[in-house]
C-alpha cells in the first residue's frame, strides 16, 4: 500500500486526483485502547483515505478500458481497524528495537551524539 501510494504521488497524482471516494473513513475505524480514546491517528487516517481514493482512480481507469477492477477488494471497517492495530504494533516494535539497540544504551550520553 505504501509503495503504491508513494509511486502515485511521485508520478504527480495528488489528493485532488484521488478524491473519488464518496465517504472517506473517519476516526471510528481506528484501533484504540481504553486509555487511548481521546487520541486520533490522523496520519494513518489520511494515508488510508488516500489509498482508498487511489484504488478508486485505478479502478476507474481499468473500467474505462473495459478491464476488470484493478483493486477488486472492499475493505470493511473491521479490516481497517486490524490494519491500524498492525500499524501501531509495528511502530511500537520499531521504537522498542531502536531503543534497545541504540549504540549509547547503558552509557552516559555524550554531547552532540544522538
Buried (B, 14 or more C-beta within 10 A) or exposed (E): EEEEBEEBBEEEBEEEBBBBBEEEBEEEBBBBEEEEEEEEBEEBBEBBBBBBBBBBBBBEEBEEEEEEBBBEEEBEEEEBBEBBEEBBEEEEEEEEEEEEEEEEEEEEEEEEEE
